C-alpha cells in the first residue's frame, strides 16, 4: 500500500506547533531564535533556517517593527481631552493652527531594524512595536512645522549632541 505522505516524519508534533503558534501570537516567542531555543529546550534540535521555514509554514511573515513613542495612561487621557476639545472646530479655526514637532537624526547610523512574526490576517499587537524613549547620542535635533497652507520651515536646533 502506498504511504499517504512521503519523506521524513516531522519531529515537531502538532501540539508543539500549536503551542508555538499561540506563543508567537501572544508575544511569548518573539523571534525565530526564540522558537529555536524553545525547541532545543524540549529536545527537538533543529537549525535556524528550519525554524524560519516552520514559522512560514504556519502562515507567519517577518515584518519590521514600527517605531512608536511610549505613551503612559496620562498621555492618552490628555490626547483624548485635546481631541474632544477641538472636535467642533470649523475649517477657518484649523487654518489658524500650526503643528510643530522636533526629531532626532542619528549621525552614526540607525538604531537598527527589528523584526516580528505575524500572519497577514492578525491584528497589530503591542509586542509587534519597537517602543522608543527620547534621548541618545551622536545625533542632531531638527524642528519643523506644518500649516493649512503646507509645510513650514526646518530649523537645526542647538549643536551636535
Buried (B, 14 or more C-beta within 10 A) or exposed (E): EEEEEEEEEEEBEEEBBEBBBEBBBEBEBBBBEBBBEBBEEEEBEBEEEBBBEBBEEBEBEEBEBEEEEEEEEEEEEEEEEEEEEEEEEEEEEEEEEEEEEEEBEEEEEEEEEBBBBBEEEBEEEEBBBBEEEEEEEEBBBBBBBEBEEEEBEEEEEEEEE
